[in-house]
Amino acid sequence: MIARASRPLRSALSALTLAGVLAATAVGCTSSGDGGDGDSAPPAPPSSSPGAVVPPEPHVGFDYQIGGPYPPPPGVGAVSRDRTAKPADGLYNICYVNAFQAQPDATEWWQDHHPDLLLRSPSGELVVDQDWDEALFDISTPAKRQRLAAIVGAWIDGCATAGYQAVEADNLDSYERSQGRLTAEHDLAFARLLVGRAHAAGLAIGQKNAAELAPRGRDIGFDFAVAEECGQYDECAPYATAFDNRVLVIEYEPEGLSRACARWGGTLSIVQRDTDVRPAGADGYVRATC
């Protein structure tokens, strides 16, 4: 894989996530995980019986709002928002969850409550995604995967309760930044647990990045893909093939948008956003489509 700084820093998203952590810990958590979702037995999915899982339609108009919600532009039929935000009325809503790494402002919480669930070097230092200052989760053993799946799974259940139709599980490629401590097999094994949890809650679930794992991601049950800069780096084809064109593409550079649109503009859902994914009206906001 090409090393690149594609995933947005999202300071606004980070602040929202911290607010979610503090709010959840204030309402009767026991030995909770990030967001106050316990790591003992996973809580049951939402009480209403989930219907059939419905993935997004191919080539649906798409907007990426994980840095803060705003009224979707005309022509948008699907939107991705952070799990702390409300879904957009009348659209297909995808709930962003940082499933394989800790948000920067939540690292201290994890250190205090679940230090053994953060990946560490042989010397005991945290293994951190340096581009985004996110500590990696330690998914190297079945026991740790189960504990983390209970925490992240409760976030997924929260997405369903809030009214989302799908979840976007970020950082399937965390093994690439793990200093050799994790493998693709570890990430896929954890992803399998998340897929099961999402489907049990009635949600579709999208593979986020890791083009080289797209066929295996589909095999373990991912329903669609969310791909950052696959036009920029000529990586859209594996996603399109594996997920029958149910691919939501985010480009951050005009060149990437042009490349994506030239090859995939009539097939995939493509949007260009600014790298901080700012809400409309904020300084630096960028949004363009094919």
KEKE-3310 file (N, C-alpha, C; in steps of 0.2 Angstrom, whole numbers, plus 5000, padded with zeros to 4 digits):
npx = (5004:5002:5010:5001:4993:4978:4966:4955:4959:4949:4945:4933:4925:4932:4930:4916:4916:4923:4914:4903:4909:4911:4897:4891:4898:4893:4881:4878:4888:4896:4911:4916:4918:4926:4915:4907:4902:4899:4911:4909:4897:4890:4878:4860:4854:4844:4827:4816:4812:4824:4823:4826:4843:4849:4859:4867:4862:4870:4879:4872:4868:4880:4885:4898:4899:4906:4913:4905:4887:4876:4863:4860:4866:4856:4851:4858:4857:4862:4871:4885:4888:4895:4894:4889:4881:4864:4854:4851:4836:4825:4834:4847:4856:4872:4882:4896:4910:4924:4932:4944:4954:4958:4950:4959:4957:4951:4961:4967:4956:4955:4967:4966:4955:4955:4969:4975:4969:4974:4986:5003:5021:5035:5043:5033:5027:5014:5007:5005:4995:5003:5000:4987:4987:4981:4979:4981:4970:4972:4970:4974:4972:4960:4952:4954:4949:4935:4932:4934:4925:4913:4912:4914:4903:4892:4892:4888:4875:4870:4870:4860:4849:4848:4843:4850:4854:4865:4882:4899:4914:4928:4946:4950:4962:4972:4982:4993:4999:5004:5017:5021:5014:5002:4992:4984:4975:4971:4964:4954:4948:4943:4934:4925:4917:4912:4904:4894:4888:4883:4874:4865:4859:4852:4858:4867:4884:4899:4915:4929:4941:4957:4960:4966:4960:4947:4940:4940:4934:4921:4918:4917:4906:4904:4894:4895:4907:4917:4928:4943:4951:4952:4952:4962:4973:4972:4964:4951:4945:4946:4937:4925:4923:4922:4911:4900:4898:4893:4900:4906:4915:4927:4936:4950:4958:4958:4963:4962:4948:4945:4951:4944:4931:4932:4934:4925:4914:4900:4896:4900:4898:4903:4912:4920:4929:4934:4950:4948:4934:4924:4909:4896:4897:4907:4924:4935:4928:4924:4916:4913:4907:4905)
npy = (4994:5012:5024:5036:5052:5051:5050:5061:5073:5078:5087:5092:5081:5073:5080:5079:5065:5064:5071:5061:5051:5056:5059:5046:5040:5046:5042:5030:5019:5004:4995:5002:5004:5014:5027:5022:5010:4994:4980:4968:4955:4957:4970:4967:4968:4982:4983:4982:4971:4969:4973:4967:4968:4982:4987:5002:5009:5006:5020:5030:5047:5055:5061:5066:5068:5067:5076:5085:5088:5094:5102:5091:5093:5096:5082:5072:5056:5048:5048:5050:5051:5055:5044:5051:5060:5065:5056:5060:5067:5057:5051:5039:5033:5033:5027:5033:5025:5023:5010:5002:5009:5022:5037:5053:5061:5052:5043:5044:5041:5027:5023:5024:5015:5003:4999:4988:4985:4993:4993:4989:4992:4981:4987:4993:5005:5014:5009:5020:5027:5038:5048:5053:5053:5042:5029:5012:4999:4984:4970:4957:4945:4932:4934:4948:4953:4949:4957:4970:4970:4970:4983:4991:4986:4990:5003:5002:4996:5008:5016:5010:5011:5025:5027:5025:5017:5010:5006:5012:5006:5011:5010:4997:4994:4994:4986:4989:4999:4995:4992:4979:4971:4967:4958:4956:4945:4947:4959:4956:4945:4952:4961:4952:4949:4962:4963:4953:4959:4971:4966:4959:4969:4974:4982:4987:4985:4994:4991:4999:5007:4998:4991:4980:4970:4969:4958:4948:4954:4956:4942:4939:4946:4960:4973:4984:4996:5009:5021:5029:5041:5032:5035:5044:5035:5025:5013:5009:4999:4986:4987:4990:4978:4968:4973:4974:4987:4995:5006:5020:5034:5044:5058:5069:5078:5088:5082:5069:5068:5070:5059:5049:5052:5051:5037:5031:5038:5036:5025:5023:5030:5046:5059:5074:5080:5092:5090:5091:5088:5098:5106:5113:5130:5133:5140:5135:5124:5112:5104:5094:5086:5073)
npz = (5000:4997:5007:5014:5019:5020:5028:5036:5049:5058:5069:5074:5075:5084:5095:5097:5099:5111:5119:5119:5126:5139:5142:5142:5152:5162:5165:5173:5170:5171:5172:5160:5142:5130:5127:5137:5135:5140:5143:5146:5145:5128:5126:5122:5105:5098:5104:5096:5082:5070:5053:5036:5031:5023:5010:5004:4988:4972:4965:4971:4976:4986:5002:5013:5029:5042:5049:5055:5055:5042:5032:5019:5002:4987:4978:4985:4991:5001:5016:5027:5044:5060:5074:5085:5080:5074:5062:5045:5040:5030:5021:5016:5029:5036:5049:5056:5064:5073:5073:5074:5080:5093:5096:5096:5108:5116:5121:5134:5142:5138:5142:5156:5159:5151:5148:5143:5131:5122:5109:5111:5110:5111:5121:5129:5125:5118:5102:5089:5076:5067:5058:5062:5076:5083:5094:5092:5093:5102:5095:5094:5100:5103:5115:5118:5106:5108:5119:5115:5104:5111:5116:5105:5098:5106:5102:5089:5091:5096:5085:5077:5086:5085:5072:5061:5045:5042:5045:5046:5047:5053:5048:5045:5040:5050:5054:5045:5051:5063:5067:5064:5074:5072:5061:5044:5046:5059:5059:5050:5058:5069:5062:5057:5069:5071:5059:5062:5073:5068:5058:5066:5073:5063:5053:5039:5035:5031:5023:5027:5018:5014:5001:4996:5004:5000:4993:5002:5013:5008:5008:5022:5025:5024:5017:5009:5002:5009:5002:5003:4993:4982:4969:4967:4970:4961:4965:4965:4958:4964:4975:4968:4961:4971:4978:4970:4964:4974:4981:4991:4987:4993:4989:4991:4984:4970:4958:4961:4962:4948:4942:4948:4943:4929:4927:4935:4936:4932:4939:4952:4969:4971:4979:4982:4997:5009:5018:5032:5033:5035:5041:5030:5026:5035:5036:5024:5019:5007:4994:4981:4966:4953)
capx = (5000:5005:5009:4998:4989:4971:4961:4955:4960:4942:4945:4926:4923:4936:4927:4910:4917:4924:4907:4900:4912:4909:4890:4890:4901:4889:4874:4878:4892:4900:4918:4914:4923:4925:4908:4903:4898:4903:4915:4907:4893:4887:4871:4856:4852:4838:4822:4812:4815:4827:4821:4832:4849:4848:4865:4866:4861:4875:4879:4868:4871:4883:4889:4902:4898:4909:4916:4899:4882:4873:4858:4863:4864:4852:4854:4861:4852:4865:4875:4889:4889:4898:4889:4886:4876:4858:4853:4847:4829:4823:4840:4850:4861:4878:4885:4904:4913:4932:4932:4950:4959:4955:4950:4965:4955:4949:4966:4968:4951:4957:4973:4963:4950:4956:4975:4978:4966:4978:4992:5009:5027:5039:5045:5027:5024:5008:5008:5000:4994:5006:4996:4981:4988:4976:4982:4978:4967:4975:4965:4979:4970:4952:4949:4954:4944:4929:4931:4933:4919:4907:4912:4912:4896:4887:4891:4884:4868:4867:4868:4853:4844:4847:4839:4854:4853:4871:4888:4905:4919:4935:4953:4952:4969:4976:4988:4998:5002:5005:5024:5021:5011:4995:4991:4978:4971:4969:4959:4948:4944:4939:4929:4919:4913:4908:4899:4889:4885:4879:4868:4860:4855:4848:4862:4872:4890:4904:4922:4932:4948:4960:4957:4968:4956:4940:4937:4939:4929:4915:4917:4916:4900:4903:4889:4897:4914:4919:4935:4946:4956:4954:4953:4969:4978:4970:4962:4943:4942:4945:4930:4919:4922:4920:4904:4895:4898:4891:4906:4906:4921:4929:4942:4952:4961:4954:4966:4959:4941:4945:4953:4938:4925:4934:4934:4920:4908:4894:4896:4901:4896:4909:4912:4926:4928:4941:4953:4945:4927:4921:4902:4895:4897:4914:4930:4939:4923:4925:4912:4912:4905:4907)
capy = (5000:5018:5027:5043:5055:5052:5051:5068:5074:5079:5090:5093:5074:5071:5084:5075:5058:5065:5072:5055:5047:5059:5058:5039:5038:5050:5038:5023:5014:5000:4995:5003:5005:5021:5029:5020:5003:4989:4976:4961:4953:4962:4971:4965:4973:4986:4979:4981:4966:4972:4971:4964:4973:4985:4991:5008:5008:5009:5026:5035:5053:5054:5066:5064:5073:5065:5081:5089:5088:5100:5100:5088:5096:5093:5076:5068:5051:5044:5053:5047:5055:5052:5041:5056:5065:5063:5054:5065:5065:5055:5049:5033:5036:5028:5029:5032:5022:5022:5003:4999:5014:5026:5044:5056:5064:5047:5039:5044:5037:5020:5021:5023:5010:4997:5000:4982:4984:4997:4990:4992:4989:4977:4991:4995:5011:5014:5010:5025:5030:5044:5053:5055:5052:5038:5023:5006:4994:4977:4964:4951:4938:4931:4937:4955:4955:4949:4963:4976:4969:4972:4990:4994:4983:4994:5009:5000:4996:5014:5018:5007:5015:5032:5027:5024:5011:5006:5008:5013:5003:5014:5008:4990:4993:4996:4981:4992:5004:4991:4990:4972:4968:4964:4955:4956:4940:4949:4964:4952:4942:4957:4963:4947:4950:4968:4962:4950:4963:4975:4963:4957:4975:4976:4987:4985:4987:4995:4990:5006:5006:4992:4989:4973:4965:4969:4951:4944:4958:4954:4935:4939:4949:4967:4974:4989:4999:5016:5021:5036:5042:5026:5038:5047:5030:5019:5008:5008:4993:4980:4988:4989:4971:4964:4975:4976:4994:4998:5009:5027:5036:5051:5061:5075:5082:5089:5077:5062:5068:5070:5052:5044:5053:5049:5030:5028:5043:5034:5019:5023:5036:5049:5065:5077:5084:5095:5085:5091:5087:5103:5107:5118:5136:5134:5141:5129:5119:5110:5099:5094:5079:5072)
capz = (5000:4997:5013:5012:5024:5017:5033:5039:5056:5060:5076:5077:5076:5090:5101:5098:5102:5119:5123:5120:5131:5145:5143:5143:5158:5168:5166:5176:5167:5176:5170:5153:5137:5127:5126:5142:5133:5144:5140:5148:5139:5124:5127:5116:5100:5099:5106:5090:5078:5065:5047:5032:5030:5016:5008:4999:4981:4968:4962:4975:4977:4992:5005:5019:5034:5048:5053:5057:5051:5039:5027:5013:4996:4982:4974:4990:4994:5006:5020:5032:5049:5066:5078:5090:5076:5072:5055:5041:5038:5023:5017:5018:5034:5037:5055:5057:5070:5073:5076:5075:5083:5098:5094:5100:5114:5121:5123:5141:5145:5137:5147:5163:5160:5148:5146:5140:5125:5117:5106:5113:5107:5116:5127:5132:5122:5113:5095:5087:5070:5068:5054:5066:5083:5086:5097:5089:5098:5102:5093:5093:5103:5103:5121:5117:5101:5111:5124:5111:5100:5115:5117:5098:5096:5109:5098:5083:5093:5097:5078:5075:5090:5083:5066:5055:5041:5040:5049:5043:5052:5050:5050:5043:5038:5056:5054:5041:5055:5069:5068:5064:5080:5070:5054:5041:5049:5066:5057:5048:5063:5072:5057:5057:5075:5070:5054:5065:5077:5064:5055:5072:5074:5057:5050:5034:5037:5026:5024:5026:5015:5013:4995:4995:5007:4998:4991:5009:5017:5006:5010:5029:5026:5023:5012:5004:5004:5009:5000:5003:4988:4977:4962:4967:4970:4957:4969:4965:4955:4969:4979:4963:4959:4977:4981:4965:4963:4980:4984:4992:4986:4995:4987:4995:4980:4963:4954:4963:4959:4941:4940:4950:4939:4923:4926:4939:4938:4930:4942:4959:4972:4972:4982:4985:5003:5012:5022:5039:5032:5038:5039:5025:5029:5039:5032:5021:5017:5000:4992:4973:4963:4946)
cpx = (5004:5004:5006:4994:4982:4966:4960:4956:4954:4942:4938:4923:4926:4932:4920:4911:4919:4918:4903:4903:4910:4902:4888:4892:4897:4883:4875:4881:4895:4908:4917:4919:4922:4918:4904:4899:4902:4906:4914:4903:4890:4880:4867:4855:4846:4832:4817:4816:4818:4824:4827:4837:4849:4855:4863:4866:4868:4874:4874:4872:4873:4886:4892:4903:4901:4912:4911:4894:4879:4868:4861:4861:4859:4855:4857:4856:4855:4870:4879:4890:4892:4892:4886:4881:4870:4858:4850:4841:4828:4828:4842:4856:4866:4881:4893:4906:4920:4933:4938:4955:4955:4956:4956:4963:4952:4954:4967:4962:4953:4962:4971:4959:4952:4963:4978:4974:4969:4984:4998:5015:5030:5041:5039:5024:5018:5010:5002:5001:4997:5003:4991:4981:4983:4980:4978:4975:4971:4970:4969:4977:4962:4949:4949:4949:4937:4927:4930:4927:4913:4907:4910:4905:4891:4886:4887:4877:4865:4866:4861:4848:4842:4843:4843:4852:4859:4877:4894:4911:4926:4941:4953:4959:4974:4982:4994:5002:5004:5012:5025:5018:5005:4996:4985:4973:4968:4963:4953:4944:4940:4933:4923:4915:4909:4902:4893:4885:4880:4873:4863:4856:4851:4851:4866:4878:4895:4911:4925:4940:4951:4958:4960:4964:4949:4937:4935:4934:4922:4913:4915:4909:4899:4899:4891:4904:4913:4926:4937:4951:4957:4955:4961:4975:4977:4968:4954:4941:4941:4938:4924:4917:4919:4913:4899:4893:4895:4897:4905:4913:4922:4936:4944:4956:4958:4957:4963:4951:4941:4946:4947:4932:4926:4932:4927:4914:4901:4892:4895:4899:4902:4908:4919:4925:4935:4943:4950:4937:4923:4913:4902:4894:4904:4919:4933:4934:4924:4920:4911:4910:4907:4902)
cpy = (5006:5021:5034:5045:5056:5053:5057:5068:5075:5081:5090:5086:5072:5074:5080:5069:5059:5066:5066:5051:5050:5058:5051:5037:5041:5046:5031:5018:5010:5000:4996:5004:5012:5022:5025:5013:4998:4983:4969:4958:4958:4964:4969:4970:4977:4981:4977:4976:4970:4969:4968:4970:4975:4989:4997:5006:5010:5016:5031:5041:5053:5060:5064:5069:5071:5070:5086:5089:5094:5098:5097:5092:5093:5087:5071:5063:5047:5049:5049:5052:5052:5049:5045:5060:5061:5061:5060:5063:5063:5052:5042:5035:5031:5031:5028:5030:5021:5015:5000:5003:5019:5033:5048:5058:5058:5042:5039:5040:5029:5018:5020:5017:5003:4998:4994:4981:4989:4993:4993:4988:4985:4981:4994:5001:5010:5014:5014:5026:5037:5050:5057:5055:5048:5031:5017:5002:4987:4972:4958:4945:4938:4934:4944:4957:4954:4955:4969:4976:4971:4979:4993:4992:4987:5000:5007:4999:5003:5018:5016:5010:5022:5033:5027:5017:5007:5009:5007:5011:5005:5010:5000:4988:4995:4992:4984:4997:5001:4989:4982:4968:4965:4962:4957:4951:4943:4954:4961:4948:4946:4960:4959:4948:4957:4967:4958:4954:4968:4972:4961:4963:4978:4982:4984:4988:4988:4994:4997:5005:4999:4988:4981:4968:4965:4962:4948:4948:4956:4947:4935:4943:4956:4968:4979:4991:5007:5017:5028:5036:5036:5029:5040:5041:5024:5013:5006:5002:4987:4981:4987:4982:4967:4966:4977:4983:4998:5001:5017:5029:5043:5053:5067:5080:5083:5084:5070:5062:5067:5063:5048:5045:5050:5041:5028:5032:5041:5027:5019:5030:5040:5057:5068:5081:5087:5090:5085:5090:5092:5104:5113:5125:5138:5136:5135:5123:5118:5104:5099:5086:5079:5076)
cpz = (5000:5003:5011:5018:5021:5022:5036:5047:5060:5068:5079:5079:5083:5096:5102:5101:5109:5122:5124:5125:5138:5147:5145:5150:5164:5169:5167:5172:5173:5174:5162:5149:5135:5125:5131:5140:5136:5140:5142:5143:5135:5125:5121:5111:5101:5100:5100:5085:5072:5058:5043:5031:5023:5015:5004:4992:4977:4965:4965:4976:4985:4995:5012:5024:5041:5052:5056:5053:5048:5034:5021:5007:4992:4979:4979:4992:5000:5010:5025:5037:5055:5070:5083:5087:5075:5064:5051:5039:5031:5019:5020:5023:5036:5044:5055:5064:5069:5076:5077:5079:5088:5095:5099:5107:5119:5123:5130:5144:5144:5142:5154:5164:5157:5144:5142:5133:5120:5115:5109:5110:5112:5122:5131:5130:5118:5106:5092:5079:5070:5064:5058:5073:5086:5088:5094:5094:5097:5101:5091:5096:5103:5109:5120:5112:5104:5115:5120:5106:5105:5116:5110:5096:5100:5105:5092:5085:5094:5090:5076:5079:5087:5076:5060:5051:5040:5045:5045:5048:5050:5052:5049:5042:5044:5056:5050:5045:5062:5071:5068:5069:5078:5063:5051:5044:5055:5064:5055:5053:5067:5068:5057:5063:5074:5065:5057:5069:5073:5061:5060:5074:5068:5053:5044:5037:5031:5028:5023:5024:5015:5007:4994:4999:5005:4996:4998:5013:5014:5008:5018:5030:5026:5017:5007:5006:5004:5008:5000:4998:4983:4970:4962:4967:4966:4960:4969:4963:4959:4973:4974:4962:4965:4979:4976:4964:4969:4984:4985:4992:4989:4993:4990:4990:4973:4958:4955:4961:4952:4939:4942:4945:4932:4922:4929:4940:4936:4934:4949:4962:4974:4974:4984:4991:5005:5017:5029:5039:5036:5036:5034:5029:5033:5034:5030:5019:5009:4999:4984:4972:4956:4942)
residu = (MET:ILE:ALA:ARG:ALA:SER:ARG:PRO:LEU:ARG:SER:ALA:LEU:SER:ALA:LEU:THR:LEU:ALA:GLY:VAL:LEU:ALA:ALA:THR:ALA:VAL:GLY:CYS:THR:SER:SER:GLY:ASP:GLY:GLY:ASP:GLY:ASP:SER:ALA:PRO:PRO:ALA:PRO:PRO:SER:SER:SER:PRO:GLY:ALA:VAL:VAL:PRO:PRO:GLU:PRO:HIS:VAL:GLY:PHE:ASP:TYR:GLN:ILE:GLY:GLY:PRO:TYR:PRO:PRO:PRO:PRO:GLY:VAL:GLY:ALA:VAL:SER:ARG:ASP:ARG:THR:ALA:LYS:PRO:ALA:ASP:GLY:LEU:TYR:ASN:ILE:CYS:TYR:VAL:ASN:ALA:PHE:GLN:ALA:GLN:PRO:ASP:ALA:THR:GLU:TRP:TRP:GLN:ASP:HIS:HIS:PRO:ASP:LEU:LEU:LEU:ARG:SER:PRO:SER:GLY:GLU:LEU:VAL:VAL:ASP:GLN:ASP:TRP:ASP:GLU:ALA:LEU:PHE:ASP:ILE:SER:THR:PRO:ALA:LYS:ARG:GLN:ARG:LEU:ALA:ALA:ILE:VAL:GLY:ALA:TRP:ILE:ASP:GLY:CYS:ALA:THR:ALA:GLY:TYR:GLN:ALA:VAL:GLU:ALA:ASP:ASN:LEU:ASP:SER:TYR:GLU:ARG:SER:GLN:GLY:ARG:LEU:THR:ALA:GLU:HIS:ASP:LEU:ALA:PHE:ALA:ARG:LEU:LEU:VAL:GLY:ARG:ALA:HIS:ALA:ALA:GLY:LEU:ALA:ILE:GLY:GLN:LYS:ASN:ALA:ALA:GLU:LEU:ALA:PRO:ARG:GLY:ARG:ASP:ILE:GLY:PHE:ASP:PHE:ALA:VAL:ALA:GLU:GLU:CYS:GLY:GLN:TYR:ASP:GLU:CYS:ALA:PRO:TYR:ALA:THR:ALA:PHE:ASP:ASN:ARG:VAL:LEU:VAL:ILE:GLU:TYR:GLU:PRO:GLU:GLY:LEU:SER:ARG:ALA:CYS:ALA:ARG:TRP:GLY:GLY:THR:LEU:SER:ILE:VAL:GLN:ARG:ASP:THR:ASP:VAL:ARG:PRO:ALA:GLY:ALA:ASP:GLY:TYR:VAL:ARG:ALA:THR:CYS)
# end
